[in-house]
Amino acid sequence: MRALFLLVLAAPLTAQAPVVTPFQEAKVRSLFRVQLPCLGCHELEGDGGRNAPSLTTVAARRNAAYIRAIIEDPQRIVPGAAMPRTPMPQATREAVIRYLTRNASGGAPPPTRTLAVYGRNLPPSGLYNRWCASCHGHSGSADGPDAKYLPVPPAVHHDAVRMGARSDDALFDVIAGGGAVMGKSARMPAFGSTLTPTEIRSLVGHIRNLCACVGPGWSRSGSGR
């Protein structure tokens, strides 16, 4: 009888969602503003892009299971959506999920799908239009719909002088690893967990076509250095 009483007493406690304290909320909002790339496309409390669904109201539109699933691996939930999987420490990912789901209902997880039949084998221009144009613009003029909401203007990819000063390896690294790892804006996402190396090299080649330029001499094969 005593064991049954303890079990009944504990049940409501284990069923409750974790409480997100005001400090934890402020910490996650700070992560969104200065460290994570999410606000490059999404809006949160008036800050961030407008080309993707708002994070301010996500809990009113989606249940907690969906929010977790789309953060953990967007392409398995919405194949082909222009949302890469963002690398982050597991503790940070959990903090973000708790913050965004704090007012969300429960519910079953969404079905998972495969990207293998959707979105692969795009030409370089198609890759660029899907993954880059919302900030950099279709012609590389930094005039995409989210560009005006960024705290740091996106790179102008048709600028031969500036792009000519960057090696192909540097362009590859910023696409794969995101802006923060290259000392640039954290709102430039990392695509290395979503795109293949071949696709990233295709994007580098397309940027070279937009700028009609090549990288610096020291970075090219046969330069003698």
N, C-alpha and C positions, 0 to 999 in steps of 0.2 A: 504493500500500500504506500509506504514511504517513497519507494522508487517511482511508482506511478505518479505521485504528487510532484516529485521533482521534475519528471519528464514533462508534465503538463505545464508546470511553471516555466520551464526553459523554452518551450516551443515558441511562444510569441517573440522571445528575445532573439532566437536564431533566425526567425523569419523576417526580422526588420532589416531594411537596407542600411548600409553604413551611413552614419551621420557625417556630413561634410561641414566642417567648422568654417567660420568666417575667415580664419587664417588660411585654411586650405583653399578656399575659393579664391582669395586674393593671390595666393601663390600660383594657382593654375592660370588665372587671368594674366599674370605677369609672364608666365611661360608662353602663352599665346602671343603676347605683344612683342617679346624680345628674343625668344629662342626657337619656337616652333614655326613651321611654314604655313600653318593652316589659314591664317588671316590673309595670305596672299590671294585666296579665292573666296573664303567664307567671311561673313560678317559676324562680329560678336560685340554686342552693346554699342553699335554705331561705328566700330573700328573694323577695317578689313574690306575685302573685295565684295562684289555683288554678283559675281558670275556663277556662284555655287550656292546651295541652300544655306540659309542662315543658321548659325549655331545658337543664336539667342533663343530661337523658337523651336529648336530641334526636338526637345522633350514633349512638345505639344503635338508633333507630327509623327514621331517614331517611338516605339517601345524600347526599353532598356537593352533587350537582346539584340535588336537591330543595330542600335548605336554602337554597342560593343563590337559586333561582327564587322561593321563597315570600317571602324577604326583599325581593327586588327588586320584585315585584308580586303580592301575595297573591291579589287577586281574579282574576288570570288563571289561577291554579292551583286555587283552591278558591272558585269564585264564590259570593257570598253569605255567606261566612264573616265573622264579626265581627272582622276584622283589617284595619285600614287600612294603606295604604302609608305608611311613615314617611319624611318628608323628612329627609335627612341628607347631609352632604358625601360625595362618592364615596370619599374616603380612609377616612372613618369606616365607611361601609358595607362596604368591603373588609376592614377590621380586624375588624368584627363577624362577617363571613362566615368569615374565616380562623379566628377563635376558635371558632365553633360547629361548624366542619367539621374541626377538627384531629384528631379521632379517628373521623371518619366514613369509610365506604367510598366508592369511586367509584360510577359508575352513570350510566344515561341520564337526561337531564332529563325531568321529568313533562310530559305533554301540557298545552298551554295551552287555556283555554276562554274564553268571553266572558260578561261580566256583563249584556250587553244583554238577554238573555232571562231573567234571574234577578235578583230583588231590586229592580228598578225599580218605580216606581208604588206603593210601599207607602204606606199612610196615615201621617200624622205619628206616631200611637201605635206603629205597626209599626216605623218607623224608630227611634224612641226605644228600643223594647224590644230591637231588634237591636244598636244601636250604643252605647247609654248605660246600659241597665239593669243591666249586670253590676257597675257601681260605684254609680250613682245610685239604683238600685232602680226597679221598674216604676212606682211612684207618686211618684218624685222624693224619697223620704225618706232618701236616702243609705244605704240598707240592702241594696245589692246584694251578691252572694256574695263579690266581691273587695274590698268596702269595708273590711273589718277588716284587710286586709293592706297597706293604703296608709299611708305615713308621714304624709300629710296627708289628713284626712277629705275626701271629695268634697262638692261643694256640695249643699245641700238645695234642690232645685228647687221644692218646694212652699212654701218660706218666702217669704211675700209681702213681708216687710220687706227681706230681703236681695236677692231677685230684683228687687224694685221699685226698688232703688238702682242697678241695672245697665241700661244702655241696650240696645236691640235690637242695635245695632252691636257693642257689647262682647261680647254673647253670641255673635253671629255670628263675631267674630274669634277667640274662644277655642275654638269648635268647629272652625273652619277651620284655625287656626294652632297649636292646642295650648296647654297651660297655660303652658309656659316663656315664650312670646312675650308673654304678658300678666302676667308676674311671679308666676305661680301654679305649682302643682306640675308638674314635668316629666313626671309619670306620666299626666297627662291627654293623650291622643294628639291629633295633628292629623288632621282628617278631610278637609282641603281637597283632597288628592290622590286621594281615593276617592269622596266624595260631591259631587254637583253643587251649585252655589249655590242652586238651587231646593230641594233636599233639606235643605240647612243652614237655609234660611229656614223650612222646615216644622218643623224641630227647635226653632228659636227660638219659633215660634208655639205648639208643644206645651208648651214650658216656661212660656209665658205662661198657658196653660190650667191647668197644674198649680198654679201659684202664684196663679191668679185675680188677676193684677196686671198693671200696665203699667209701662213704664220711666219714669224721672224726667221731669218736665215739660219740662225744657230739651231733651230728646232727641226729643220728639214733634213731628210736623208741626203747624203752627199755634200753636206755643207763644209765638210773637212774639220768639224769641231766635235 
